[in-house]
């Protein structure tokens, strides 16, 4: 049971952060939406409404570094694999985010907490696609 404690702590922090962002700014914590809005805003030269988004994204990068640094945890090595496969996978995820109108953080954490039917369906779709992908890659392709 002790093995589940870090996941429980991490999930609690993610939920608390999403709740704080919703209460303080009235914004949904959807990482892809935050990223796309930041990029769009910066391209237009609008920094004022993007400051919270920029800080949010910086926190996503710095948070794990700080935890590893001060928690005495080693930073994991990057997984071995094809850079081409990683790029293709990233592009497919980006395409799926656009088609699905959001990502797992927006739909799976915030949308399901609001009992949004669209988010519940999107999250089930993400999970099903993940299960099918793992099955194909591991059992059909043998990777």
C-alpha angles and dihedrals in degrees: 000000000000090000090069095056097087091049091048091049093047093047091049091052092049091049092047092049091050091049093048092050090049094047097042101037104014089236131135116235101236108148096202091049091048091049096046093045091049093050092047093046094048091049088054091047094245108140100154098077091034099059094092090046093051091049090047092053093045088052091053089058100037097041098071091040091054093046092051093044098048097029092058092237120143116241106246119245117251112263117258116248147099117314088208090056090049091052093047090047091050092051091049091050090050090050090049091050091055094045092045094045093236146004138267094277094054098039102026100044108022103023096047090046087058090047091240109175091211091052093047091052092045092050092049088049092051091050095046091049089050093050092048092047093051091047093050095044096045105032106025101033094029095224 
